[in-house]
Amino acid sequence: MQSDGALHTGECWDPGKRTKLATRAQAIAALRQQASACTKCRPDTALGIEI
């Protein structure tokens, strides 16, 4: 997860400079609470979530 609230996969080529790790459960919860997903690596798709 990027510190600005955008979520990324671990393989994202553009995660930004300030990131922190999130568990799968944390990432799913953040996406369900309207956190933005990176448009390049699409963590929502990787997690199987439609937003």
C-alpha positions in Angstrom: 0.0 0.0 0.0 1.3 3.4 -0.9 1.3 6.1 1.8 -1.0 8.3 -0.3 -3.6 5.5 0.0 -3.1 3.9 -3.4 -2.8 0.1 -3.3 -0.2 -1.8 -5.3 0.7 -5.4 -5.8 4.2 -6.5 -4.7 5.3 -6.7 -8.3 4.2 -3.1 -9.3 6.9 -1.2 -11.2 5.6 2.2 -10.0 4.8 1.9 -6.3 6.3 5.3 -5.4 8.9 6.1 -2.8 7.0 5.6 0.4 5.3 2.3 0.7 4.3 0.0 3.5 3.3 -3.7 3.4 -0.3 -4.8 3.9 -1.7 -8.2 4.5 -4.2 -9.6 2.0 -7.0 -8.9 4.5 -5.9 -5.3 5.0 -5.7 -4.7 1.3 -9.2 -6.1 0.7 -10.6 -4.0 3.6 -8.9 -0.9 2.2 -10.4 -1.5 -1.3 -13.8 -2.1 0.1 -13.5 1.2 2.0 -12.8 3.0 -1.3 -9.0 3.2 -1.3 -7.7 3.8 -4.8 -6.1 1.0 -6.7 -3.0 1.5 -8.8 -4.1 1.7 -12.5 -0.9 0.0 -13.6 -0.7 -3.1 -11.5 -4.4 -3.4 -10.6 -4.3 -5.0 -7.1 -8.1 -5.2 -7.1 -8.0 -7.6 -10.0 -5.1 -9.5 -8.5 -7.2 -10.0 -5.3 -10.3 -10.9 -7.3 -12.3 -7.8 -6.2 -14.6 -5.7 -8.4 -14.6 -2.1 -7.3 
